[in-house]
Amino acid sequence: MISILATSFTSRPLRQLALACLLLPLSIPAVAAVSSSIPTQVQKALTANKIGRDSLGVMLVPLTGSGTTTAINADKPMNPASTMKLVTSWAALELLGPTYTWKTAFYSDGVLRNGVLNGNLYLKGGGDPKLNLEKLWLLMRDLRANGVQQITGDLVVDRSYFIQPAHSAFNDDGGDKNKPYLVGPDSLLVNLKAVRIITRAEDDKISVSLEPPMAKVRIDNRVKLLKRAKCPGWPDVRYNPVSEFDGITLIVTGKINAGCSSQSYISLFDHANYAAGAVRAIWQELGGKILGKDRQGTVPKQATLLASASSPDLVEIIRDINKYSNNTMARQLFLSIGAKARTSADQDDAQAAQRAIKQLMRSKGINPDQLVMENGSGLSRNERISANELSLVLQDIWNGPYAAEFTASLPLVGMDGTMRKRLRNTPMLGQAHIKTGTLNNVRAIAGFSRDRNGQTWAVVAMLNDPRPWGASATLDLFLTDLWYQPKKK
């Protein structure tokens, strides 16, 4: 019955809308009235920034109590930017379950005698979105505790779990392709493929180090030392990786003050080389040796399991994704849905995920006509959804068994995540759980917000415009206007 809301409120005759309200399930409050008006303060901000009404897609729906629903271009397909992560998270909770985990494991095709593994060591990825260096270190400690010290064969990374789509790389600003937020998904995603670079000026010397230490990286240190007492907030240190036939040369330039340090995160390698490099670096620290080379392959059927580790559960994963808008982890989650739902008719796991999510929406009575999912993170020029569709997803979450887990994954207004600096000095502080979305021509918010009467609302506000100046602050005005609902007697 949720599908009753899926058609445009603005075009529905009043008597038809009244009948629909009578047919709504008791868990969803009846809609007393529907408005297509833009709040006064929002309209002033739009006018000041020369943004037209057609750039908006809005749905504000009361979930508890009563109130006037606001629907503005509610059925128009819009680019949602990172608010698309809400659809991916909701679908994962429904299709994978809140306790779902991912497995990463070491296997061997050889025999272990007296600490020597005579054979190859296989590392098989299972799509874990949060396989960080600490988790990998613990897994390798387990491998060491099981008696392995030296491997005579090769280190083989198995990245076959996902069937990857052939999507072109996304770079919204056309800048540095090594930025961590641009890292793509992988069956064996280690530490989000990020290398931490630390530059220190101590004892009249400048040192540059990597974490994890990568044998295939040569550092060309050209940083100049400045004799100044105060450390700047943003040290002038720059990194330029240059690929060569046998590795990467990292050219480090800029200036740093005596006694100061700088650190940055950068993506230097492809997934296979990063995973192998991290394993070798940790294994060396643990006192082990791998005599063979690095290569890619699949675990043989007769291989023996040596050590395995499970990821945190899905509830923790979606918290990282939504609080901090982690694109790479969201894309991992999207492909994980596809890997589980994959059939012989699916070309890849992205296609399987979109099919499964649309089927889920239809099973809930939500018509996904406007939904286009490319990677599930919103880091896309092609993804689309209407404000109405996203609102219906939020309404289903609110009335479903995982409402608490989902809501806790969203940023608290003025307090944490991507909303920590927004609406701090307003009555909205801590009163809403809101996911944000930002691309060059997109600003969006979506989630749950309270008004001063203690009622909760499903909020979706998206703005697509070639010049979205001041759009984030403009969308926040929907929240503050919603807060000041007329006081109930």
N, C-alpha and C positions, 0 to 999 in steps of 0.2 A: 504493500500500500504506500510505501514511501514514494513510489513513482508518481503519485498524484502531484507532487510538488515539482516534477521535472519539466513541465511546460511553463512557458513564460507567464508570470503573474500579470504583467502589464497588458497582455492581450486577452486575458480570460474574462468573460462576462462575470459580473458580480454574483449572479445567482449560481453560476457553475462553480465559482470559488467557494461560495457558502456550502454547497453540497459536498465539495471535496473536503472541507473542514469537518463536516459531520462524519465522513467516512474514515478520517485519520485514526490510527491506533491510539489507545489511551496513553502510550509511552511518549508520544510526541504531542506537545501542546497544540491546541487548536489555534489557527492564525486568526486573530480578531480583525486585523486590518492589514492592508499592504499599501506601501507608499513607494513612489518612484522619485520622490523629491530628494535633492542633494541638500544636506544640512548647510545652514547659512555660512558658518565659518569655513567649511570645506569649499563651498562655491567661491568665497572670497579668495582663498588660497589658489584655487584653480585659475581664476581670472587674473590674479597677480602674476602667475607664472605662465599665462597664455596657453593653458591646457584645456582642451574642450571636453565636453561631457562624453563624447564618443570614445574617448581614451579609457573610460572607466568600465569595470565589471564588478558589481557589488551585490552581496547578499548578507543581510543581517537578520538572523532568525532567532526569536526567543525559544530557549530550550526548557526553561522553567518559568512558571507564572504566565503572565500575559504581556503583550506588547505589540507594537506595530512593526511588521516585517518591512525591511527596505530592500527593494529589488531594482537595480539600475543596470541595464544591458545584461541581465542575469544569464541569458542563454547565448551570449556572444562568445565564440571561442577566443581565448586569450592565452598569451604566453605567461605561465605562472612563475617563471624562474624557480627558485628553490622551494616555494610552497608545494611544488609537485612531490617533494619528499614525503608530504603527509599521505598522499595516495599510496606511495610505495610502502611506507611504514604500516599503514592500516592493512594493506593487502598481505604483508608479511605476517602480521599478528593473526590474521584470519586463516591464511593458507599454510604457513609454516608452524605457527603456534608460539606462544610467549616463551616457552622453555627450549626452543630450538637452538642447537649449537652446531658448530662447524669443527671438523677434525683435520688435523695435520699430523703426519706420521713419517717415521723413518723405517725403511725396509732394506733388506739385503738379499742378494742372490748367492751369497757365499757362505763360508763356514767360519765361525769365530773360535779361535784357539789361543789361549794364553794372551788375551788382549789384542790379538791381531785378527782383523776381519779380512779374510782372503776372498775378496770379491768386491763388487760395487756397492756403494751406499746410495740409496734412493730417498729423496725427499718429496713426498707427495702432498700437494696442496688440495684442500677441500673447499676453497673459497672463503676462508676465514677473513672477515673484514678487519679484525683487530689482532693480527699476529704481529705484535711489536717485538722489539729486540729482547726485552725482559722475558717474554713468553718463549721466544726461540732459545734463549740461553737456558731456561729451565728445562726445555725439551731436550737440549743437548747435554745438560747435566744428567738427565735421566738416561740418555744413551751411554754416557760415560760410566754411570753407576751400574749399568748392566754389563760392564766389562769391556766395552769397546775403547781401545786406545789408538790403534793405527788401522787405517784402511788402505789396502794395497791397490784397490781398483779405483774407478772413477767416482766423482760426485755427480749424480744424475738427478736433475730436477724434473719432476713430473707435473706439468701444467695442463693436464688434459681434462680436468673436471668441467670447466665451462666450455661451451661452444660459443666463441666470441663473434659478435656482429662486426661487419666491415664498415664501421662508422669512421668518417673523417675526424681528424683531431679538432677539438674546439679551443679557440683562443680568442676570447671576447675583445681584448684590447690589442691583440696583435703584437704583444710584447714578448717577454721572456718565456720560452717554451719549457724551461726547467722549473717553473713555479710548482710547488707541491700540490696546489689545488687542482692542477691540470692532470695529475697522475690518473691514468685509466685503471679499470678493474683488471683482476687477474686471478686465476685459480690458486696461484701461490703469491699472494700479496704480502710482502714482508715489510713491516714498519712503514707502511704507506710509501715505500720506495724513497724515503727521505734520508739524506745525508746531512748531519749537523756539522757545520764548519765553525771552528773556534779560532779566533785570531787574538793573541795576547801580546802585550808589550811589557816585558819584564827584564830588568837588569840591562837596559840599553839594547835588548834584542827583541825581535819580533818573531813569534812562532805561529805557525798555522797547522792545525791538526783536524782530523776527521773522526767522526763517530757514526757508524762503526769504521774502524780503519780498513781501507780498501787497497789491496795490493796493486790493483790496476790503475790507481790514480797517482800521478806525479804532480807535485805542487811547485809552481813557479811563483815564489814569494817576491813581489815587487812593492810591498807596502813600505811607506816612508814613516819614520819615527819623528814625532813632534815633541818638543820639550815644553809642554804646558801642564799646568797643575790640575786643571778641571777636566773631567771626562764628559764628553758631549752625550746628549741623550741618544743620538743616532750617529755612531761612528761612521766616518767616510771610508768604508771598505767595500770593494766590489769584486765580484767573482765571474770569471769568464771561462767556461769549460770548452776545451778544444778536443774533439775526437781524433784519435790517431789509430793506426792499424793494430796496435797492441795494448790499447788502453785509452785513458783520458789525461790530458794535461790541464790542470786547473790553474789559470793565471789569476793571481790575487793582487789587486792594485788598490791605491787610495792612501789615506793617512790615518794614523792612530796616535793618540797621546800616550806619553810614558805612564805606565801603571794602569792602563785601561785595557779593556777587552771588548770584543765584538763577536756575536754569533749569528748565524743565519742557517736556514734550511733550504736545501736545493735537491732537485731530482737529477741525478747524473747518468744513471744506467737504465737499460731495459730491465724488465722484471726478472728474467733468467739470470743475467749477470749480477744483479743486485742480490738476489737470494743466495746464489753460490758464493759471492764475495762475503756476505754476512756470515754464512755458515763457516767458511774457512777462517775468518777473523776470530769468531767465537771459539772454534775448535782449537785454534792455536793458543788462545788464552787459557784454555782448559788443559793444555799440555798434549793435545793429540796431533796426529799427522794424517794427511790424505795424500797419498803418493800419485794418484792418477790425475786426470784432467777433469775440467768441468764440461758437461754436455747436457743436452735435453733428451728426454726419453720417457717411456712409460714403465711402471712397475710390472715386472713379470708376474704371471699368475702363481708361480711356485715360490715367489719371494717370501721371506720370513719377516714378520713384524718385529721390530726392535724396540721402538718407543713411540708413543703417541700422546697428543695433547688436544684438549677440547677448548673451544673459545668460550668467552662469557656468553650468557644466554641472550636471546633476541631482545629482551626488554632493555638490557644494558646497551646493546648495540644501537637501538633506535634512539636512545638518549644521547649518545655521542653524535649520531647523525643529525638529529633535529636541534639540539641545543646549540651546536657549533656549525651547523650547516656543512657537514663533511660530505663533499661531492663524491670522493672516491669510495667511501664506505657505502653511500647510498647506491652507487652503481653496482657494487658487490652484492648488495641486498637484492637489487632488481634482477641480476643474473641468477642469484640463488633461487628466487621464485621460479624463474624460467627453467633452471636445471631440474627442479623437482617436478615441474609441470610438463616438461618436454615430451613431445610425441614425434613420430616419424614424419609428420606433416610440417614440423617446424624447422626452418632453415638454421636458426640459431636460438640461443637462450633469451635474447632480447625479444624476439618475435614470440617465443613461448610465454614470456612474462606478460607482455601486453595482452595476449589472448586470454591468459588465465585471469588477469585483473579485470578485463572487460566482462568475462563470464561471471566473476564474483559480483561485479556491480549489478549485472542483470538479475542474478539470483537474489539480490537485495531489493529489487524493484527500482534500481537506478539506471536510467537510460544513458549509456556512455557515447552518444553520437558525436560529441565534440572532443572526446578524449584522444589525444595522440601522445604516446609515450615512446621516446627514443632510448633513453638510458635511465629514467626514473629519478634523476637527481635534479632536474631543472636546468642543468648546465647544457643548454641546447637552444638552438634557434628554431627548432621544429616542434617542440612539445607544446601541446595546447590542452586546455580544459576550460569549461565555462564556470563562472562563479556559482551557478546553480548546482552543477555536478559536484564541485568541491564542497559546497555547503551540505549537500546530501550525504557525502562521505562523512563529514564531521557529525551530522545528526545520527548516522548509523553508529559511529564510534561511541557517541554519548550514550546511546541506548543499548550498547553491547556489553559483553562481559569484560572487555579489556580497557574500559574507559579510563580507569585510574592509571594504568600503566602507560597508556598513550599520552594522556594529559601531562603526566610528570616528565615526559620526554621533551616537552616544548619549553622554549625560553620564557622565564618570568619577566614581565615588563619592569624595566628599570633595575633589575637585580642580577640576571645572569644571561649567558649565551649571547646571541646576536641582538637581544633587546636590552642588554645591561645598561646602555647609555641613553636609551630613549624613554621619554616620559618620566624621568626620575623625580622631578619636582612638581608632580601633579598628583591628584587623588588616585590615578591609575597605578601607582607604585605597588607591585605585587598582586594586582587585582585581575591580571589576565595572563594566559599562557598563549603566546603568539609566535608563530613561525614567520620568518621574514624571507623575502626573495628579492634579489637584485641582479640585473644585467644592465648593459649599457642603456637600453631603452625600456627597461621593465623595473617597476617597483611593485611589491605585493606584500600583503599580510594575511594570515589566516590562522584561526584557532578558536579559543574560547575566552570570553570576557564577561566580567560581572558589571552590573550597574549598581548605583548607590542604594537600590532597594534589595540587593542581594540576589537578584535574578541572574541567570547565566544565559549567554547568547552565543550562537555560532556565528563567527565573523569571517567573511571573505571580502577582501578589497584588492583588486588588481588594477594596475595602470600601465597601459602600453602606449608609449608616445615617443616620437623621435627626439624630443627635448624634455625629458622628465625632471626638469629642474625643481627642486623643492618637493618632489613627489613623496618622499618618505615621511616628511613632516606633515604633508597634506593627508596622507592615509592615516596617520596617527590621530588626526582630528576626528575621524570616524569613531575611534575608541573613546575619546574624551566626550564627544557628543552623546555617545551611547551611555556613558557613565551618568550623565545628567538627565536621566529619564525623570519624568514628573514624579515627585515623591508620593508614595501611597499613604493614605490616611490610616 
